[in-house]
C-alpha cells in the first residue's frame, strides 16, 4: 500500500491527535516526576526533622535524669549534715564524747583553716576541707580503729583519714596508755563556693 500526499491530509487530524496525546503524556510524566521528587525531598526533610526532635528529646531526658540523680545525691548529703557551713563546735564535742565512750586515756587535736578543694564550683557549690591533726594515747590498736570508725560514722562531714602513725610509749606512763597515734584527717563539707552566700 502506497501513501500519497492526499492521504496525509486525511490522516493529519489523527497525527495531530497522536502528537497531542504524546505531548500530554510527556507533560504528565514530567509533572509526576516533579511531584515524586518534591515528595521525596519533603519526606527526607521530615525524617531529618524527626531525627533532630528525637535527639533533642533524648538529650532532655538524659539531662532530666542527671538532675534527678544530682538532686537525690544533694538531698542525701544534706540529710547527713555534709552541706552547709562547717560545725567545728559540734565536731569537737563529738570527739570528746567518743574519747569518753571508748575510754581513750589522752587526746589533743588542732583543726586547720578551711580551704576550697575544687577550683570549679558546680551549681555554685564546692567542696571545702579542714585538716585535723590529732594525737591519741591508746591502750591498744583496736581503740584507734574504733575511734576512727565512730568519727567517720557520726561526723556531720565526710571524714577522710589521710595518715596515721602509731608508736609504742615507754613503759610506766601515768595514764596506763601503751601506744600513741598521730593522725591527719580531712573533714569535708559542701557549701557555696567562695564569695557565694552561706545557706
Secondary structure, 3 states (H helix, E strand, C coil): CCCCHHHHHHHHHHHHHHHHHHHHHHHHHHHHHHHHHHHHHHHHHHHHHHHHHHHHHHHHHHHHHHHHHHHHHHHHHHHHCCECCCCHHHHHHHHHHHHHHHCCCEEEEEEEEEEECCCCCECCEEEEEEEEEEEEEECCHHHHHHHHHHHHHHCCCEEEEEEEEEEECCCCCCCCCCEEEEEEEEEEEEEECCCCCCC
